[in-house]
Amino acid sequence: MSAPAGRSAPPRPGGGPMGGGAGMPTARAMDFAGSLRRFAGTMRPERARVAVLTACGVASVALTVLGPKILGDATNVIFAGVVGQMLGRTLPAGTTTDEAVAALRAAGDDTQADMLASMGDVVPGQGVDTEQLAQVLGTAVLVYLGAFVFGWLQSRLMTVAVQHTVRRLRDDVEAKLHRIPLSYVDKQAKGDILSRVTNDIDNVAQTTTQTLAQLVTAVLTVVGVLAMMFWISWVLALVALVTVPLSVLLTMAIAKRSQPQFVAQWAATGRLNAHVEEMFTGHALVKVYGRQADAAATFARENEAVYDATRRSQFISGTIQPSMGFLANLNYVLVAVIGGLRVASGQLSIGDVQAFIQYSRQFTQPLTQVASMMNLLQSGVASAERVFELLDAPEQRPDPDPARVPERTGGRVAFEGVAFSYDPDEPLIEDLDLVAEPGRTIAIVGPTGAGKTTLVNLLMRFYEVDAGRITLDGVDTRELTRDALRSRIGMVLQDTWLFEGTIEENLRYGVRDGDDVDEEAFLAATRATSVDPFVRTLPDGYDTVLDGDGGALSAGERQLLTIARAFLADPDILVLDEATSSVDTRTEVLVQEAMNALRSGRTSFVIAHRLSTIRDADLIVVMEHGRIVEQGDHARLLEAGGAYARLYASQFAAPLTATDAVPE
């Protein structure tokens, strides 16, 4: 339904060909924690799968964390063999480790004695125990292989869980779009709504897939590595933990600054999409009026806004990773220096220090990963919030349960004391009464902004009346389901709407089950509306595939298709809103004849500016400023010399020229 003419609805951002999305509300500060918790709530149906993948993550991390300790043991085996060979040069064969330590202390070499004592069994003269080394390395291979398998299972399960969640989110958005009122759509730029449904949901899916598994693994890795670090040396563990508070504070500070920039980035993207969508829809008008330069300038301005917001958000959040890298290197230096001193004093083995250095890397790496993922996470949460804003939009009044069903289906429509306004401060329709008896044609005329199309909006329940009621066969339309109400009404608008598909598919679209219309009835309707002759001239006839807007057809041919589609639906009530405005004069005569035949037995509402098309209407209703100022048939209204006569004269009287206006 097109918006009511003139006084249609609150101004729409980017509502015209050159709108460009201007007037969109400024993005509010993002509720990061709240939106993150809400998205986590959408994953509740996947909790069983999440539990399994978490278990896989625990197993993978546990095995990964065990790896460095095993490799440290391998280092000890190699180092013990090297030291044993060196001692074999100065000590007799068969000397035990304790005897070698005692000999070194007796020689005054306490440092080497302490190192040898911390190494365990070292046999002077014996080299590397290759059998023991092979066992240790074989264990390490099995451990890392197991970590890989469990990690792969975790990643796969995470992908499935995320995609199921995003699919449900798309389903929720699709269902929501059918529940939001027309008033909400009128106030939003179409491109921005499309951006929320497509770009933002895709961004949520991509972000969740890339970050969630890594976040789970990172947390588990930090816990596991920390436990191993304290097991090896609590002193070195405390040294490694010194940089953690600095990392957390730094990440929070940077994230706080970059968070609003991600909100601005996606809001700017929505405005850019709105502009592109409008320029594509109205590209013919843009060229006709020579506004290509203005359109390009608007695009450049919006594109620059996207660039600036993206650059700022990425730059600010991008400083996290190098900052964390600096702290990680600082931590590495501290661990290496202090660990070396403890090896020299015999308090740690060289293999334990090697393992600890690996653990220190493993400890800082997940922290760095989490920090580097903050930009992705913030971007995804910003998109999730925009989707949630759409899901939280006001909904139309729910259908009654149980709903009433009219006892008879004659098509009698009555407006009883109806009042309505788009803006509470500016009343539009007040205390309107109108009755359309079954089978009669009611023409609604009046100047732009009089409220003509608004009446149809109210009849279809695209908007709800503020006061009074509208009845269909004696039943208040609010007591019917919208589907039951609209299934009895066929509508043809001034703006034609065709979808990508064949001509026959477009024509059968108005029928609840298009296959129920047999070929004879189908052709009868297309012939009566003058569709059949021009379709027969097309190479593929009714199988001709139309693009999204039926651009291969003329405006008049597209309008004829929409008229035929309404007739095929065989409704009780017909609504024709300037339905013949795009039809040439000859075709208009044919369509009028067809409508006269097909309106038989149906209640019809005809909104027309061209008064020649409604002369034969049973009742002509003249509206001004939301009120009915006159009603009657064509002849009586002309005879009355009121508002209708003035409208008629303004259309058919000869225009006054400048020569006529100046007396000689």
N, C-alpha and C positions, 0 to 999 in steps of 0.2 A: 504494500500500500504506500503510495506516495504521501508525503507529508501534506497536510492541509494547505491549500493555496493561500499565499499572502500572510496569513496569520498562523502558519503551520505549527511551529513548535519552537521551543527555546533555540537560540542561535546555535548552529552546529559548528564545531571547529573544523575548519577546512571544508566547509560545506559546498563550495563552488569549485569550478575548474581551476581557479587561481588561489584557492584557500590555503593550500600548503600546510594544513594542520595547525595554523596559527590559532592561538587561543586555548591550547591544551593546558590543563592544570599543571602547575609546577609539581614535580615529583616530591612527595614528602620524604622525610628521613626514614630510612628503612629500619624496621623492627627485625634486626638480624636474628636474635635469639628466638623470638616468637615464631618467625617464619620458618626457621630451621626446625624447631620442635614440631610445627604443624606438618611440615613435609615428612618428618620422621614418623608422624602419626599415620600418614598415608601408606606407609610400608607395613602396617600391622598385619594385613592379610598374608604377608610373606614371612611372618615371624618364624615359622618352622624351617623354611629354607635359610633364613638368616642365622638361626641357631646352628644348623649343620655347617654353613660356610664359616661361622665363627669357630666351630670346633676344628674345621680344617685349617683355619688360620692359626689357631693355637698350636696344632701339631706341626705345621710348617715352620712357625717361628721358633718353637722349641727345638726342632732339629737344626734349624739355621743357627740358633744361638749356641748349640752344643758343638758345632763345627770348629770354631776357633780353639776351644779347649782341646779337642782331639788333635788339631794341627800343632798346638803347643806341645803336646806330648810327643809328637813326631819330631819336633825341633829338639826336645830334650834327648831323645834317642840318638839323633845325629850328633848333637853336641857332646853327649857322653862318650860316643865312640871316638870323636876327635880328641877329646881330653885324655881318654884312655891310651890312645896311641902316643900322645905327648909324654904322659907319665911313664910309659913303658921304657922310655929312653933313660930315665934316671932312677927308676925303682925296679927291683927284681920282679920277675914273673910270679904270679900267685899272690901278690900283695892285695889285701882287701882295701875297701874304700876307707874304713876307719883307720887302718894303718897308714894309708897315704895321707890322710888329714893330719894324723899325729906327726908324721915326718915333716910335713910342711910347717906345722906350728913350731916344731923343734928347730927348724931352719930359720924361724923368724918371719915366715911369709904367711901372716894371718889372713890377709885379704884373699889369697888363692885358696887357703884352707877353708875359709867361710863359704866361698863359691862352690868348692868341691863338696862340702857337707850338704849344701842345699840341692845338689843335683841327684842325690840318690845313689844307686849302684853304678860305680865306675870301676871297671877292671883294668888296672894298668897293663898295657901291652895288647889289649883287645880293641879292635876297631868297631865300626858301626855294625850293630846287630841287624842285618838285613831282613831276617825273618820277622823280628818284632816290628821293624819299620814297615814292612809290607802289611802286617796285620793292622797296624794303626792307620795307614793310608787307605787300606781297603774299607775299614770302618768309616773313615771320613767320606769316602765315595758313596757308600750306602746311605749315610746320614744326609748328604746333600741331595742325593737322588730322591729320597723320601720327602725332603723339604720341597723339591720341585713338584712332585706329584700332588702333594697336599695344597701347594700354592696354586697349581693349575686348577684343581677342583674348586678352590675358593673363588678364583677369578671367574670361572664359568658360572658357578651358582650366583655370584654377585651380579653378573650381567643379566641372567634370567630374572632375578628378583627385581632389578632396577627397571628392566623393560616391561615386566608385568605391572609394576607400579605406575610407570609413565603411561602405559596403555589405559589403565583405569583413570588416570588423570585426564587423558584426552576424552575418554567416555564421559567423565563428569562435566568437562567443559562443553562437549557437544550437547549433553542433556540440559545444561544451564542455558545455552544459547536459545533453546526452545522455550525456556521459562521466563526469560527476561522480557519486560514489556517493551513495546515499540518506543515509549518515551526514553528509555535508556539508550537505545540505538540511535535515536534522533540527536542525543547530546554528545555522542562519541564520534570521533573520526573513524571511518571504516578501516582505514589502513592500520590504525593503532589496535583495533580489536583483532584484525587479522594477524598482526605482529605478536599479540599475546597468545593467540591460538597456535601459531606456527613457530616463529622464531624463539619465543620464550620457553615454550614446552620443549623444543629441541635442545635449547641450551641447558635446561634442567636435566634432561636425559644424559647429555654428553658430560656435564659436570659431575653428576652423581656416579656415572660409570667410571670416570677417571679418578675420582677422589675417595669414594666411600671405601672401596677395598683397600686402598693405600692407607687411609686413616685407621682402619681396623688393624691392619698389619703394623702400622707405625706404633700404635699404642701398645700392642702386644709385644713388639720388639723392644720398646723402651723398658717395659716391666721385666721381660726375660733377661735382657742384657744387664740391667741394673742388679738383678739377683746374682748373676754370674760374677759381676764386678765385685760385689761385696764378698762373695765367696772366695775369690782369689786374694783380694786385698782391700780391706775397708778403708785404709788410708788413701790409696789411689782412687777408690770410688768417691770419697768425699772431695778429692781434688777435681775429679771429672764433673761432679755436681755443682761446682762453683759457677760454671757458666750457664746453668739451666735458668736461674731466676733472671739473668740478663737477657737470655733468649726469649723468655716469655714476655717480659716487659717490652722488649724491642718489637716483638711481633704484634702485641696488642696496640702499641702506639702507632705503628705504621698502618695496621688494619683499620683503626679508628679514623684515620685520615682518608684512606682509600675507599671506605665503605660508601659514603655519599656519592663518590664519583661513579661507582658502578650503577647506582640508581639513575644518575643523570645519563649515563651511557645508554641504558636500555630505553629510557624515556625519549631520548633524542632519536634512537633507532625507530621507535614507534612513530614519531613525527615524520621522519624521513619516509617511512613506508606509506604513511597516509598521503603525503604529497605525491609520491610516485604512483600510487593507486589512482589518485584523482587525475593526474596528468594523463595516465593511460586511458582512463575512462573518457575523459573529455579532450582527447588529443585533437579531434577534428575542430572543436571550437577554439582551442589554443592556436591552431594554424590559421583559422579563418580570421581571428581578431589580431593576428600578428603578435601574440604574446609569448612566442618561443623564448625571447631574451629574458622576459620576466620569469617564466617558468624555470629557465636555466639558472637565473640568479637565485631564485628561491631554493632550488635544489642545491646549489653551491653553498648557500647559507646553512641549510639543514645538514648537508654533508659535512661542512666544516664543524658544526656543533657536535656531530657524532665523532668526528676525528678528535676534537679537543677533549671531549669527555673520555673517550677511549685512551687517548694518550696520557691524560692525567691519571686515570685509574691504573693503567698498566705501569706507568713510571713509578708511581708511589708504591704500589704493591710489589713491583719488581725489585725494589731496594731490599726486600726482606731476605731473599736468597743470598746475595753477596754479604750482607751483614751477618747472617747466620754462618756462612762459610768462614768469615773472619774469626768468629767466636769458636768455631770447630777447630780451626788451625791453632788458635791459642790454647785450647784444651789439649790438643795433640802434643804440643811442645811441653806443656806442664807434665803430662803423663810420662812422656819419653824421658825427661830429665830426672824426675823423682823415681821413676821405675828403674832407671839405670843405676841410681845411687843405692837403691834397695837390693839390686842384684849384686852390686859390688860388696855390700855388707853381708851377703848371704841370707837375707830375709826373704828373697824370692828367687825362683829359678828363671833362667833366661826364657824358657818356654812359656812360663806364666806371664812374663812381661810382654812377650810377643802376642799372646792371646789377649792380654788386657788392652794393648794398643789397638788390636782389631776390634775389641769390644767398645773402646772409646769412639772409634769411627762408626761402628754400628749404632752407638748411643746417640751421637750427634746427627747421623744421617737421617733417621726418621724425624728428628726435630726440624732439620733443614727441609725435608720433604713436606712436612706439615706447613711450615712457613711459606714455602714456595707454592703450595696448593691454596693458600688463603685467597689469592686473587681469583682463582677458578671458583672456589667455594663462595666467595662474596658475589661473584657474577651470577652463579647459579641461584643463590638465595634471592638476589635482586629480581631475577626472572620469575622465581617461584612466587615472590610476593605480588608481582604483577598478575600472575595467573590467579592467585588467591583473591586479589581485588575483584577480578571478573567473577569468580565463583561466589563472592560475597555481595555482588550487586543485588539491588532490590528485585524481587521477583513479582510477577503478576499474581493476582489473587488466585488461589487454587480453585480448581473446579469443585462444585458441590458433590458431596458423597453421602447419600445417594442423590443422583441427579434426576430431575424430572424429565418426562417425555411428553410432548404435546399429544393430546387425545386426537386431534385432527391435524392434517398437514396441508392446510389451504394456502398458507403463505401470507396471512394477515399480519401486518407490522404496525405497531402503535407506539409513538413517542408520547409519554405522559408526564408533563411537567419537568422535562429534562433540563438540567443545568450542567454546564461544564466550562472549564477554563484550563488552559495550559499553565497559566501563571495565576496563583490565587489572588494577586493584586490587580489582575486585569481580566474581569469576567468576559467570556466570549458568548456562550449560549445561556440564556436565562428563561426558565419557565416556557419551554417549547413544547407544543402539542401538535402532533401530526399523525394521521391514520392513513395507511395504505391498504386498501381492501384487496383481497385475492384476485389475481388476474389483471389488476390495473397497473398502468404505467404512470409513475410519479416523476416528473421532471423538476429538478432543483436548479434554479438559476440565481444569479446575483453577481455583484462585482467581486473582484479578487479580495479575499480575506473575509468574506461574508460568513463563512462557516459551512460551506456546502460539503466539502470532502470530510470535514469533521463529523458530520452526521453519519457518513459511511463508516468512519473509524469507530464511532460509538456503536453502530449496529453490528459490526464485526467483532466488537470487544477488543480492538487493538488498544483502545483507551476505555477506562471505566467512567461512567457518569458520576458527577458529584452529587446530584440530587435527581429525584424522579426515577423513572424506569422506562425500559424499552421492552415490549412484549412481542413474542412471536406466537401467533395462534393462541393468545391468551396466557402464555407462560412467560414470566420474567426471564430475559436472556441470561441473567446471572444465575438462574436455577438450572440452566442447561450446561453441559460440558461444552467447551469451546469447539471441540472436534465435532460434536453433534450439531452445534449451531452453524459452523462454517461449512459443514458438508452439505447444507441445504442452500448455500449461497454460491452463485457463480459470479466471478468478478473479471472485468476487463478494465485495465488502467490506461491512462494516457502514455505512460512509460512502459514500453513493451519489455517483457522479460522472457528470454529464451535461453535454454541451456545447451551445452554441447551434446549433440545426439542427432538422430534422424528427425525429419519433419514429423513422421508418424509418432515417434516417441514423444515429441513435444506436444502434439495434439492430444494424445491419450493421457498426458500427465494429470489433467484435471479429473480424470475418472479414478475412483478409489481402487478399482482393479481394472486397469486399462484393457485387459484381455476380454473382459465381459462385453465390450462393445463389438458387435459383429460387423463384418465388412460392409453390409448393406447400410446399417445405421451410420457407420463411419463415413461412408461416401456421401450419404444423404446430407449430413451436417456440413461436410466440406463443400458440396455443391451449393447448398443454400447460402453459404457465406462467401461464395465466389473464390474459395481457396483452390478448388479442384482445377479450374482452368490454368492458372499460372503454375501450379505444381506439375501438371502434365508436361509443361514445356521444359522442365529441368531434366538433365540427362538421366538422373537416377530416380526421378519422381519422388514418391513419399519416402524413399530410402536415402534421399539426399542428406548428407551430414552437415549440420550447421555448426559454426564455431560458437564461442560463448555468448556473443551478442547478436547472432544471426546477421553478421555484416554483409554476407553475400546477397541478402535480400534488400529490397527497398523498404523504407519506413512504412509505407502503406501495406506492403505484403506481410511484414512482420505483425502489423496490427491486425490484419485479417486472420492470421494464425492464432493470435490470442483470443479473438472473438470466437473462432471455431472451437477452440479448446474449451471455452466457457460453455458453449452450446452442447458439446459432447458430454459435459458433466451432468446435463439434464437436471439443473437445480430447481428448487421451488421459487427462488428469488434470484433475479439478475441485478447486478450493479454495474453500470456502465459509466465510468468516469472519463469523460471526454474521449470515448472509445473510437470516435470517427475523426478525431482531429488530424490524423496523419494520412487519411484516405482521400484520394482525389474525388472530384465532384461526381464523375460517372460511377465510380465504385461505391461512393456514399449512397447513391440511389439504390444500387443493388443490395447493399448491406441493410439499408432501411427497410426494404421489402422483405429481406430475410428475417430481420428482427421482428417485424410486424407479425410474421407467421410463427416464429419460434417463441414469441412472448405470449402467445395464447395460453391461458391457464397459469401463467406465472406472474408474480408480482415483480415489477421492474422499477429500479431507481436509476434515473438517467441524469447525470450531472453534465451540463453543457454550457459552453459560452456561445456556440453557434446556434442561435435560436431557430434557425431554419430546420434543425434536426429534431425539434421537440414540438412542432406545431400540433401533431396528432396525439400528444400525451393526454391521458384522461384527466390528469390534474397537474397544473404547473404551480410550483411553490417558489415564490420570490423571497430571497433572504437578503437582509442588510444588517451588518453588525451583530450577527448571531441570532436575529429574530426573523420570524416570518411576517413580512409586511403585506403580502398579498398571496392569494391562492385562487385558482379557478382554471377554466380552460382558455385556450389561446384567444378565441374570439371575445369572450367576456372580459379578459384582462386588457385587451387592446381597447375595447369600448370604454373601460373604466378610466383610461388615460392616466394611470398611476405609474408606479416604479417599473412595471413590466413594459408598458408602452414607451417609457423613456429609453429603456435598454434596447427595445426593438428599433426605435427610431434612430438610436445612435449607431446601429449596425447597418441599417438599410437606407437611411436618408443620405442624399448626396452630400459629400463633404463640402464645407464652405471654403471657397478659395479667397485669396487676398483680393482679387478683382471684385468678387461679389461683396466683400466686406466694405469696400470704399465706394460711396455714392459718387456719381458723376456730377 
